[in-house]
């Protein structure tokens, strides 16, 4: 830095002359009072005599300094003392203030701003005085700083005045600083020194550069206060003591005064008050939230979840145990924050345990530490340690003065609850007791409702040659009885009826209606009634129940001999079909109204289902919710079925080679369809506990009868038809290796063909089917109904149907649009069971 450079040797005459010219030039630039004294008018001279001001000119490149005649007078030195050398001027600056002077000069040079500094001068006689200097930069032709010119005046008296004031301010309880317009600290009292550091380290330093008050933007804040002439303040935290201080900054002429007050206690008190207010608000909010949650809680699990979520954080607790009286005594309902092994051992706790005492006496007990537990309940310390807790609140749950259970709230560390906290826990335990009792009643009622609901649904789906089926049912989350149902009904000729329905609304009446409809469907299906007529009869049944009852239903009849599926629908969502190649399609069914609002006849739709196709029937609750309309739900179901999966593919064994001798392959197929039902349920009902409606899905894999298991013959309308039928039967059963059934089957066929020849009309046709049973069918073109009648001893006839009923396992008549079929079934040797042992999934 040029200001620290020294110029060796005395000044030459030329140099002295140059300095005198420069001094006069400086005086001219700085104005009257700094140049020729004789040129000044008398009033200005008097003013200058009162306040002496010296002028100086510093050549930045050479380091030379030129003074006017006032400079020695201001500094209180001999005019011959200064030789124009920087080293001489530097010796005059007090050593403690020299760094500040140098720093200010460097900053002015770098930034091109005004040079301002207050510092002490040490005269040759040893005395010390205060001066203030101000200057500005003059640029050269190259645009760079060339010289600095300025004024200097004495401030010793002002400093003395500050010292006098300082003695009064020295022992203030608050810190006090006097800061000049450049931000330099002029005065620091004793309290400020304690807070910010010794005065020797602070004087001359900029206020906003002190680490103790290093607040971003402090300088701008002070400058703005000076411009606006408005005091400002802010809190700062000492990096050493970590205490908080308030800086009150007041603008004054030529600077600022700064007061420092220790506000640590005040802030802590305010923080404690704010924390207490926040805690109170949080406590109020949590209690309000708990009240709402308990009011909305339906199940015991809902109650425990609400307490664990809202009560435990309120007290800093980490454990919860809820017990209730049951048929076998006190039982643990739910627990939070405890290992399962500890909860399982609660039933073995001693009679004198604090919880048992609270349940027996109805009085809460609070244990603050394991030591207190051991002192009041010897021998329980080891047992309590297994739970990992160290403080407890044992609360009896009372309803109308009767203890219905108990609650344990526990802590991971010793904890002494305040009286207010204990009172709040006791009050909350009363609320918990009321809600828990209501929830237990709801759970019991919900369980009974679900049992009734499941009792109305099929507990097992049959294992049939033509159809392999699986189903899932999920009740609504609110626990109301629903009206969804499904069924798989075996019919004659290995045909299968697949039915699904939904009684609208929820409740006991709707569940009863569902049971009636399901029973009626079985009855009408057993009569071999076509699908459209089944729905017509069901519509009459629902209409008779009243105007408030409506139901949707889908009835599908699958014939494995032809692969055809005939469906009728009453307001129900369309079924989905997954072809063997994985193609998913929705059946385009006629949009008939729901049962109870429809006017028969119902439309029927007939289609051919390829071997191994998947038929998916479902209720609206499976695809529709509060957040998804039914069309979007059906689209999601279709997308879920389109995802390639082993569960959606048909069995790999060709239809012509499939056998059900041991039922293992069909059992495997049932398991695959169960997995499909589960995956569909996960996709369509991700939150089963929050469903608004009950939901059901029925998935069926269809299997066509292999051609080699069927044989059909046309017979003449003549008495010889019976003989031909017997011949065909003997040949076919020999081929099927069913010789043991030849005699019985011949007799059954003779009676059925003879009845047609005598009482009906052609065309006459005989069909044998080898499936899970041996089926013998005789077709004719008459719609007359054969009836069994009791024949008298003297009657020559009338015993044919009695003989058929005695020789067959099952027999019956079904009607087509062009005639009827009389059929019989005989069990095959080692035939597989027709029903599974498992339940439909729910």
C-alpha positions, 0 to 999 in steps of 0.5 A, spaced: 500 500 500 502 506 498 500 510 504 505 505 508 511 507 503 517 511 506 521 516 502 528 517 504 532 523 505 530 530 506 526 535 501 530 539 496 528 546 494 525 544 488 521 539 492 519 544 497 517 549 492 513 543 488 509 542 495 508 549 496 504 550 489 501 543 490 498 546 497 496 552 494 492 548 489 489 544 494 487 550 498 483 552 491 480 546 490 478 545 497 475 552 497 476 558 502 479 557 509 484 552 506 489 556 502 491 563 503 489 566 509 489 573 507 484 572 501 479 570 506 474 575 509 474 576 516 468 572 518 470 566 515 477 567 518 474 567 525 470 561 523 477 558 521 480 560 527 475 557 532 475 550 528 482 549 525 481 545 518 488 543 515 488 540 508 492 535 505 494 532 498 497 525 497 500 523 490 498 515 490 504 514 485 510 517 489 507 517 496 508 524 497 504 528 501 503 535 501 500 539 507 497 546 508 499 551 513 494 549 518 495 542 518 501 543 523 496 547 527 491 542 527 496 536 529 499 541 535 506 540 532 511 544 529 511 546 522 518 544 521 516 537 524 513 534 517 518 533 512 513 530 507 514 523 508 509 518 509 514 514 514 513 521 518 506 521 518 505 514 520 509 515 526 504 521 528 498 516 528 497 512 534 500 505 533 493 502 536 489 506 530 494 505 525 491 498 522 484 502 522 487 508 518 490 503 513 484 499 512 480 505 510 485 508 505 485 501 502 478 501 502 477 508 499 482 506 493 479 499 491 472 502 491 473 509 489 469 512 495 470 517 500 475 516 505 473 517 512 477 516 519 477 518 526 484 516 530 489 518 535 495 522 534 501 521 538 505 528 538 513 528 539 512 531 546 508 525 548 501 528 548 495 524 545 490 528 541 484 526 536 483 528 529 478 526 524 480 526 516 476 526 510 478 525 503 476 523 496 480 520 490 482 524 484 483 519 478 488 520 473 488 520 465 488 513 465 482 513 469 485 510 475 486 513 482 492 518 482 491 522 488 487 523 494 486 530 497 482 531 503 481 535 510 483 534 517 481 537 523 481 536 531 476 532 535 480 532 542 475 536 545 469 532 542 472 526 544 473 529 551 466 530 551 465 523 549 469 521 555 465 525 560 459 522 557 462 515 557 463 516 565 456 517 566 454 511 561 460 506 563 456 503 568 449 502 565 446 496 565 445 496 558 451 496 553 452 502 549 456 504 543 457 510 539 458 509 532 460 514 527 457 515 520 462 510 517 460 505 522 466 506 526 465 505 533 467 511 537 465 509 544 464 502 548 461 502 555 463 497 560 457 492 559 458 493 551 465 490 553 462 484 556 458 483 551 462 484 545 469 484 547 474 489 550 474 496 548 481 496 545 479 491 540 472 494 538 474 502 537 475 504 530 472 497 527 466 497 523 459 495 527 457 490 522 463 487 522 464 485 529 462 477 529 458 478 535 453 482 531 455 479 525 447 480 522 447 480 514 444 486 512 446 490 518 449 496 515 443 497 510 439 497 516 443 502 519 443 506 513 436 506 512 435 508 519 439 514 518 436 516 512 429 515 515 431 518 521 427 512 525 430 508 530 430 500 529 432 494 532 433 487 532 435 481 536 442 477 535 445 471 538 452 471 541 456 466 538 460 465 544 455 466 550 449 463 546 445 469 549 440 473 546 441 481 545 436 486 543 440 492 539 436 498 539 439 503 533 438 510 534 440 515 528 444 521 531 447 527 527 454 524 524 452 517 526 448 512 531 448 510 538 447 503 539 444 500 546 444 492 547 440 489 552 440 482 554 433 479 552 435 472 553 430 471 559 425 475 556 425 470 549 426 464 553 419 466 557 416 468 551 418 462 548 416 458 554 409 461 553 409 460 546 410 453 547 405 452 552 400 455 548 402 451 542 402 445 547 395 447 549 392 448 542 395 441 540 392 438 546 386 441 544 386 439 537 388 432 539 382 432 544 378 434 539 380 430 533 380 424 538 373 426 540 371 426 532 375 419 531 372 416 537 365 418 534 366 415 527 370 409 530 366 403 529 370 397 531 374 396 537 380 396 532 378 403 530 378 405 537 385 403 539 388 406 533 384 413 534 387 412 541 394 410 539 394 416 534 392 421 538 393 420 545 399 417 546 403 423 542 399 427 547 403 425 553 409 422 550 407 415 551 409 409 547 405 403 549 398 402 550 394 396 552 386 395 552 383 390 556 375 388 556 371 383 560 369 377 556 366 370 557 372 367 560 374 373 564 379 379 562 381 379 555 386 383 552 383 386 546 388 390 542 396 393 544 400 397 541 408 398 542 409 391 546 412 385 544 407 379 542 410 375 547 409 379 553 401 381 551 400 373 551 403 373 558 398 378 560 393 373 562 398 370 567 399 376 571 398 376 579 392 378 582 395 384 586 398 387 579 396 394 579 391 393 573 387 388 576 387 392 582 384 398 578 379 393 575 377 391 582 377 398 585 375 402 579 381 407 581 386 409 577 393 408 579 400 411 576 407 408 577 412 413 575 418 408 575 420 401 576 423 402 583 416 405 585 413 399 582 417 394 585 416 398 592 408 397 591 408 391 588 414 386 590 415 381 584 412 385 579 419 388 576 421 382 572 415 381 569 414 389 567 421 389 565 419 384 559 414 389 556 420 394 556 416 400 559 419 404 565 412 408 567 405 406 567 398 409 568 393 404 569 386 406 568 379 402 569 374 403 564 367 405 567 360 405 563 355 407 568 359 406 574 360 399 571 368 397 570 367 394 563 375 393 562 382 397 563 387 401 559 394 401 560 398 407 557 406 406 558 412 410 557 419 408 555 422 412 561 421 414 568 415 419 568 411 423 573 405 425 570 402 432 573 396 433 576 393 436 570 395 430 566 392 425 570 386 428 570 386 429 563 387 421 562 382 419 567 377 424 563 379 421 556 379 414 559 371 415 560 370 417 553 374 411 551 370 406 555 363 409 552 366 408 545 369 401 546 363 398 549 359 401 543 365 398 538 364 391 542 357 391 541 358 393 534 363 388 532 359 382 535 353 385 531 357 385 525 360 378 526 353 375 527 351 379 520 357 376 516 355 369 519 348 370 517 350 373 510 355 367 509 350 363 511 345 365 505 351 364 500 354 357 498 359 354 502 362 350 497 362 350 489 361 344 486 366 340 482 363 339 475 365 336 468 363 342 464 365 348 469 370 349 474 368 355 478 371 360 484 368 366 487 369 371 492 365 375 496 366 381 501 361 385 505 361 392 505 365 396 510 360 399 515 357 392 516 350 392 514 347 386 511 348 386 503 344 383 498 349 380 493 349 373 491 352 368 486 351 360 485 353 354 481 347 350 479 348 343 476 343 341 471 341 335 467 346 333 461 352 336 465 349 343 463 351 348 468 347 354 471 351 360 473 347 365 476 349 372 480 345 377 483 344 383 487 338 386 491 339 393 492 340 397 498 342 394 505 339 391 511 336 385 514 330 385 509 335 385 503 339 379 506 332 375 507 330 377 500 337 375 497 335 368 500 329 368 497 331 369 490 337 364 491 332 359 493 327 360 488 333 360 482 335 353 485 327 351 484 326 354 477 333 351 475 331 344 478 325 345 473 329 346 467 326 352 466 330 357 460 333 363 463 328 368 460 323 364 464 327 364 470 328 371 470 320 372 469 318 368 475 324 372 479 321 378 477 314 376 480 317 374 486 320 381 487 314 385 485 310 381 490 315 384 496 313 391 495 315 397 491 321 398 495 324 392 493 329 391 486 334 386 484 339 385 479 340 378 476 344 375 471 342 367 469 347 364 464 346 356 462 352 353 459 351 346 455 358 343 454 355 338 449 354 344 444 359 349 447 353 354 447 351 359 453 344 362 453 344 368 458 338 373 460 340 379 464 335 384 469 339 390 470 346 387 471 353 389 469 355 385 463 359 379 464 366 378 461 369 373 457 376 371 456 378 367 450 383 361 450 388 366 446 387 371 452 382 376 448 377 379 453 371 381 451 364 384 454 358 380 452 353 385 449 346 383 453 339 386 452 338 392 457 332 389 461 330 393 467 332 390 474 327 385 477 321 388 480 321 394 475 321 389 469 315 387 464 317 380 461 319 377 457 326 378 458 331 377 452 336 372 451 343 372 448 346 365 445 353 365 444 358 359 443 364 359 448 370 355 446 373 350 450 377 353 456 374 360 456 373 364 462 366 367 464 367 372 469 360 375 473 360 380 478 356 385 482 356 393 481 360 393 488 366 390 485 367 395 479 363 401 482 365 406 488 365 413 491 371 414 487 370 410 480 363 410 476 361 403 473 364 404 466 371 406 469 370 400 473 368 395 468 374 398 464 379 397 469 376 389 470 377 388 463 384 391 463 386 386 469 383 380 466 387 382 459 394 381 463 397 374 461 397 370 467 397 362 469 391 364 472 387 366 466 390 361 461 386 354 460 389 348 463 394 345 458 391 338 457 387 337 451 380 337 452 379 330 448 385 327 453 382 330 460 379 325 465 377 327 472 378 320 475 382 323 481 379 330 481 387 332 481 387 336 475 380 340 477 383 341 484 389 345 481 384 349 476 380 351 482 386 353 486 388 357 480 381 360 479 382 362 487 388 366 485 385 369 480 379 372 484 384 374 489 388 378 484 382 381 481 380 383 488 386 386 490 386 390 483 379 392 484 378 393 491 385 395 494 382 398 501 377 392 503 376 395 509 373 402 506 368 399 501 361 402 501 358 396 498 358 389 498 362 386 492 362 379 489 365 376 483 364 369 480 369 366 475 368 360 471 372 356 466 368 352 461 369 345 458 366 342 452 364 335 453 369 330 448 366 327 442 368 320 444 364 321 451 357 322 447 353 317 442 347 319 439 342 315 435 335 316 431 330 311 432 324 310 428 317 311 431 315 304 432 315 298 437 322 296 434 325 302 437 326 299 444 330 293 441 334 298 437 336 302 443 338 296 447 342 294 441 346 301 441 347 301 448 350 294 449 355 296 443 357 303 446 357 301 453 362 295 451 366 300 447 366 304 454 368 298 458 362 299 462 359 292 462 356 292 469 351 298 467 349 294 460 342 291 463 340 297 467 341 302 462 337 297 457 331 297 461 331 304 463 332 306 455 326 300 453 321 304 458 323 311 456 323 309 448 316 305 450 313 311 453 315 315 447 312 310 442 305 309 446 304 316 449 308 321 445 310 323 438 317 323 434 322 325 432 325 320 437 332 320 439 337 316 444 343 319 447 348 316 451 353 321 455 359 318 459 361 324 464 361 324 472 355 319 471 352 315 465 347 319 462 341 316 458 337 321 454 331 320 450 328 326 446 321 326 442 317 332 439 312 332 444 311 337 450 306 333 454 309 332 461 310 324 464 308 323 471 309 318 476 302 315 478 301 309 483 298 303 479 293 298 482 295 291 483 290 290 477 293 295 473 296 292 466 301 299 466 303 305 469 309 302 472 314 305 467 316 311 471 316 308 478 321 303 475 325 308 472 325 312 478 328 306 482 333 304 477 336 311 476 340 315 481 337 321 478 331 322 473 327 328 470 324 331 464 327 338 461 323 342 455 326 345 449 322 349 444 321 343 439 320 338 444 322 335 451 328 330 453 327 324 459 333 323 462 336 318 467 343 318 471 347 312 473 353 313 478 360 310 474 364 306 478 369 310 482 366 316 480 369 323 483 365 327 488 361 332 485 363 338 491 369 341 494 370 341 501 373 348 501 369 354 502 367 360 497 372 365 498 370 371 502 
